[in-house]
Amino acid sequence: MAKLKEFNGFLSPDGREIFDELKKHCVSKMKMESVDDFELSMLANSFALYAECAKYCTDNGVKMTITTEKGGKYSQISPEYTVMKNEYQNILKHSGKFGLNPADRSKIIGSLKAPEKATGAQRFIKTA
């Protein structure tokens, strides 16, 4: 199996910085284990790609004008906007797992603190 250092070697410097910040949050707030680093690396990569493409779209707009061989022109959505939109969906899909918004964080932290309720025959078994 790939070691984390090899696995998240694909992260850009910004992605690595995002990963480090996300990991600090997850270690301090939740029961994060080293195996979680793999998915957290992918989430950090999505954040970095989103930011990179968002900056491009801010600087250049979300549409680009294409000139055909015959001199005609048409407008289309830039590929960077499409990547940004896809990465936003990835962020929304995976950020809740790491408690990156207040609602998900309260659910996760609440479930970590809540004692398990006894069910079925467990209700009648006394533990020392």
C-alpha positions as a Markdown table, in Angstrom:
| # | Residue | x | y | z |
|---|---|---|---|---|
| 1 | Met | 0.0 | 0.0 | 0.0 |
| 2 | Ala | 1.2 | 3.5 | -0.8 |
| 3 | Lys | 2.6 | 5.5 | 2.1 |
| 4 | Leu | 0.9 | 8.8 | 2.8 |
| 5 | Lys | 4.0 | 10.8 | 1.8 |
| 6 | Glu | 4.0 | 9.1 | -1.6 |
| 7 | Phe | 0.2 | 9.2 | -1.9 |
| 8 | Asn | -0.2 | 12.9 | -1.3 |
| 9 | Gly | 2.9 | 13.8 | -3.3 |
| 10 | Phe | 0.5 | 14.9 | -6.0 |
| 11 | Leu | -0.6 | 17.9 | -3.9 |
| 12 | Ser | 0.6 | 21.3 | -5.0 |
| 13 | Pro | 2.2 | 23.5 | -2.4 |
| 14 | Asp | -1.2 | 25.2 | -1.8 |
| 15 | Gly | -2.8 | 21.7 | -1.6 |
| 16 | Arg | -0.3 | 20.6 | 1.0 |
| 17 | Glu | -0.9 | 23.8 | 3.1 |
| 18 | Ile | -4.7 | 23.1 | 2.9 |
| 19 | Phe | -4.1 | 19.5 | 3.9 |
| 20 | Asp | -2.1 | 20.6 | 6.9 |
| 21 | Glu | -4.8 | 23.0 | 8.1 |
| 22 | Leu | -7.6 | 20.4 | 7.5 |
| 23 | Lys | -5.6 | 17.8 | 9.4 |
| 24 | Lys | -5.1 | 20.2 | 12.4 |
| 25 | His | -8.8 | 20.7 | 12.5 |
| 26 | Cys | -9.6 | 17.0 | 12.3 |
| 27 | Val | -7.1 | 15.9 | 14.9 |
| 28 | Ser | -8.2 | 18.5 | 17.4 |
| 29 | Lys | -11.9 | 18.1 | 16.9 |
| 30 | Met | -12.4 | 14.4 | 15.9 |
| 31 | Lys | -11.0 | 10.9 | 16.3 |
| 32 | Met | -9.0 | 11.2 | 13.1 |
| 33 | Glu | -6.7 | 8.2 | 12.3 |
| 34 | Ser | -3.8 | 8.0 | 9.9 |
| 35 | Val | -5.9 | 6.1 | 7.4 |
| 36 | Asp | -8.1 | 9.2 | 7.1 |
| 37 | Asp | -5.2 | 11.1 | 5.6 |
| 38 | Phe | -5.8 | 9.5 | 2.2 |
| 39 | Glu | -9.3 | 10.9 | 1.8 |
| 40 | Leu | -8.3 | 14.1 | 3.4 |
| 41 | Ser | -5.5 | 14.5 | 0.8 |
| 42 | Met | -8.1 | 14.1 | -2.0 |
| 43 | Leu | -10.3 | 16.8 | -0.3 |
| 44 | Ala | -7.3 | 19.1 | 0.0 |
| 45 | Asn | -6.6 | 18.6 | -3.7 |
| 46 | Ser | -10.2 | 19.5 | -4.5 |
| 47 | Phe | -9.9 | 22.7 | -2.4 |
| 48 | Ala | -6.6 | 23.6 | -4.1 |
| 49 | Leu | -8.0 | 23.0 | -7.6 |
| 50 | Tyr | -11.1 | 24.9 | -6.8 |
| 51 | Ala | -9.1 | 27.9 | -5.6 |
| 52 | Glu | -6.8 | 27.8 | -8.6 |
| 53 | Cys | -9.6 | 27.7 | -11.1 |
| 54 | Ala | -11.7 | 30.3 | -9.2 |
| 55 | Lys | -8.7 | 32.7 | -9.4 |
| 56 | Tyr | -8.5 | 32.0 | -13.2 |
| 57 | Cys | -12.2 | 32.7 | -13.6 |
| 58 | Thr | -12.0 | 35.9 | -11.5 |
| 59 | Asp | -9.1 | 37.1 | -13.6 |
| 60 | Asn | -10.4 | 36.0 | -17.0 |
| 61 | Gly | -14.1 | 35.5 | -16.7 |
| 62 | Val | -16.1 | 32.2 | -17.0 |
| 63 | Lys | -16.6 | 32.4 | -20.8 |
| 64 | Met | -14.0 | 32.4 | -23.6 |
| 65 | Thr | -14.4 | 33.4 | -27.2 |
| 66 | Ile | -13.4 | 30.9 | -29.8 |
| 67 | Thr | -12.5 | 31.9 | -33.4 |
| 68 | Thr | -13.2 | 29.3 | -36.0 |
| 69 | Glu | -11.0 | 28.6 | -39.1 |
| 70 | Lys | -13.5 | 30.6 | -41.2 |
| 71 | Gly | -13.4 | 33.6 | -38.9 |
| 72 | Gly | -16.6 | 33.0 | -37.0 |
| 73 | Lys | -16.7 | 33.5 | -33.3 |
| 74 | Tyr | -18.6 | 31.8 | -30.5 |
| 75 | Ser | -18.5 | 31.9 | -26.8 |
| 76 | Gln | -18.2 | 28.9 | -24.5 |
| 77 | Ile | -17.7 | 28.2 | -20.8 |
| 78 | Ser | -14.0 | 27.9 | -20.0 |
| 79 | Pro | -12.7 | 24.5 | -18.9 |
| 80 | Glu | -11.4 | 26.1 | -15.7 |
| 81 | Tyr | -15.0 | 27.0 | -14.7 |
| 82 | Thr | -16.1 | 23.4 | -15.3 |
| 83 | Val | -13.2 | 22.1 | -13.2 |
| 84 | Met | -14.1 | 24.6 | -10.5 |
| 85 | Lys | -17.7 | 23.5 | -10.5 |
| 86 | Asn | -16.8 | 19.8 | -10.3 |
| 87 | Glu | -14.4 | 20.4 | -7.5 |
| 88 | Tyr | -17.0 | 22.4 | -5.6 |
| 89 | Gln | -19.3 | 19.3 | -5.8 |
| 90 | Asn | -16.5 | 17.1 | -4.5 |
| 91 | Ile | -15.9 | 19.5 | -1.6 |
| 92 | Leu | -19.6 | 19.5 | -0.7 |
| 93 | Lys | -19.7 | 15.7 | -0.9 |
| 94 | His | -16.7 | 15.0 | 1.2 |
| 95 | Ser | -16.3 | 18.0 | 3.6 |
| 96 | Gly | -19.1 | 16.8 | 5.9 |
| 97 | Lys | -17.2 | 13.7 | 6.7 |
| 98 | Phe | -14.5 | 15.8 | 8.3 |
| 99 | Gly | -16.9 | 18.2 | 10.1 |
| 100 | Leu | -16.0 | 21.2 | 8.0 |
| 101 | Asn | -19.3 | 23.0 | 8.6 |
| 102 | Pro | -21.1 | 23.7 | 11.9 |
| 103 | Ala | -24.0 | 21.3 | 11.3 |
| 104 | Asp | -21.9 | 18.3 | 10.3 |
| 105 | Arg | -19.3 | 19.1 | 13.0 |
| 106 | Ser | -22.0 | 19.1 | 15.7 |
| 107 | Lys | -23.4 | 15.7 | 14.5 |
| 108 | Ile | -19.9 | 14.1 | 14.4 |
| 109 | Ile | -18.7 | 15.5 | 17.7 |
| 110 | Gly | -22.1 | 14.7 | 19.3 |
| 111 | Ser | -21.9 | 11.1 | 18.1 |
| 112 | Leu | -18.3 | 10.8 | 19.5 |
| 113 | Lys | -19.4 | 12.0 | 22.9 |
| 114 | Ala | -22.8 | 10.2 | 23.2 |
| 115 | Pro | -22.8 | 6.9 | 25.1 |
| 116 | Glu | -24.2 | 4.0 | 23.1 |
| 117 | Lys | -27.8 | 3.1 | 24.0 |
| 118 | Ala | -28.3 | -0.5 | 25.0 |
| 119 | Thr | -30.6 | -2.4 | 22.7 |
| 120 | Gly | -32.4 | -5.7 | 22.9 |
| 121 | Ala | -30.9 | -8.1 | 25.5 |
| 122 | Gln | -28.0 | -5.7 | 26.1 |
| 123 | Arg | -30.4 | -3.7 | 28.3 |
| 124 | Phe | -30.5 | -6.5 | 30.8 |
| 125 | Ile | -26.8 | -7.3 | 31.0 |
| 126 | Lys | -25.0 | -5.5 | 33.7 |
| 127 | Thr | -21.4 | -4.5 | 33.1 |
| 128 | Ala | -18.9 | -3.9 | 35.9 |
